[in-house]
Amino acid sequence: MKKKVKNFGKFHSQLDLPFSETNNEFLREIFKTLELKFGLKYASNQKLIDLGAGNGTIVIFTVLNYCIRAHGIEINQNLKKEANNRIKSLKKEGKYKKRLLKKTKIKLGDFFLHNLKEYDYIYIYSLPSMHRYLKHLFRTAKKGAVIISHRHKLENFSSILKEKYILAHKREKQKIFTFIYKKIS
Ligand SMILES: C[S@@+](CC[C@H](N)C(=O)[O-])C[C@H]1O[C@@H](n2cnc3c(N)ncnc32)[C@H](O)[C@@H]1O
């Protein structure tokens, strides 16, 4: 997060990947799976990042429910501001939340330029059209890191990621999946 990020428009990211929020119910299912099958531990030293943090939903959920550090990178200035405003107003709800929310950090930046080596859980809700640019990014993650791709399978990543679990979110007429991988090399 320290690196000064330049050239935000490099991949025309906001056009490639507009804002859409992960549904709260899906989020609960995803995190339950991480807890039961991928070693997510309450109040541990583990660290999560949301690539394209939007209005901060994932980061806020992580900290309030799991009490671990959660970071987000967002390229859109307005969304980043909205996320930080949400965090600010939640902090006003009491000392407990204020203490927990100190574990959040949402930065303005381009996730393609980021290094992921410090993270145990890497969340991304992206689109297949941008997946071909993601390989170099996931290469920076540490071995054993868990990568969560909401809605879209990460195709052609088998040299660095192993698919471990597909979570099906059961909704009327709609089939929505979350794909969970482990970094293998
Ligand atoms: C589908 S939304 C997901 C939002 C949030 N992660 C969630 O699941 O609720 C994708 C977000 O990624 C942001 N984004 C797109 N390209 C980006 C980039 N290169 N770096 C950082 N954020 C990016 C968009 O502005 C958008 O807010």
The ligand as a MOL file (V3000), in Angstrom:
LIG
                    3D

  0  0  0     0  0            999 V3000
M  V30 BEGIN CTAB
M  V30 COUNTS 27 29 0 0 0
M  V30 BEGIN ATOM
M  V30 1 C -17.5940 -5.4990 -9.2010 0
M  V30 2 S -17.0610 -4.1730 -8.1510 0 CHG=1
M  V30 3 C -16.7500 -5.0420 -6.6480 0
M  V30 4 C -16.8730 -4.1910 -5.4060 0
M  V30 5 C -16.5950 -4.9320 -4.0780 0
M  V30 6 N -15.3600 -5.6570 -4.1370 0
M  V30 7 C -17.7080 -5.8880 -3.7660 0
M  V30 8 O -17.5710 -7.0630 -4.0700 0
M  V30 9 O -18.7410 -5.4440 -3.2260 0 CHG=-1
M  V30 10 C -15.4290 -3.8800 -8.8010 0
M  V30 11 C -14.7530 -2.6280 -8.2840 0
M  V30 12 O -13.4180 -2.5930 -8.7870 0
M  V30 13 C -13.0630 -1.2490 -9.0690 0
M  V30 14 N -11.9100 -1.3140 -9.9920 0
M  V30 15 C -11.9460 -1.5790 -11.3210 0
M  V30 16 N -10.6950 -1.6330 -11.7970 0
M  V30 17 C -9.8490 -1.3850 -10.7480 0
M  V30 18 C -8.4320 -1.3100 -10.6070 0
M  V30 19 N -7.6360 -1.5260 -11.6450 0
M  V30 20 N -7.9050 -1.0480 -9.4030 0
M  V30 21 C -8.7140 -0.8300 -8.3220 0
M  V30 22 N -10.0730 -0.8890 -8.3940 0
M  V30 23 C -10.6230 -1.1780 -9.5770 0
M  V30 24 C -14.3440 -0.6480 -9.6390 0
M  V30 25 O -14.3350 0.7560 -9.5330 0
M  V30 26 C -15.3950 -1.3250 -8.7400 0
M  V30 27 O -15.6700 -0.5480 -7.6010 0
M  V30 END ATOM
M  V30 BEGIN BOND
M  V30 1 1 1 2
M  V30 2 1 2 3
M  V30 3 1 2 10
M  V30 4 1 3 4
M  V30 5 1 4 5
M  V30 6 1 5 6
M  V30 7 1 5 7
M  V30 8 2 7 8
M  V30 9 1 7 9
M  V30 10 1 10 11
M  V30 11 1 11 12
M  V30 12 1 11 26
M  V30 13 1 12 13
M  V30 14 1 13 14
M  V30 15 1 13 24
M  V30 16 1 14 15
M  V30 17 1 14 23
M  V30 18 2 15 16
M  V30 19 1 16 17
M  V30 20 1 17 18
M  V30 21 2 17 23
M  V30 22 1 18 19
M  V30 23 2 18 20
M  V30 24 1 20 21
M  V30 25 2 21 22
M  V30 26 1 22 23
M  V30 27 1 24 25
M  V30 28 1 24 26
M  V30 29 1 26 27
M  V30 END BOND
M  V30 END CTAB
M  END
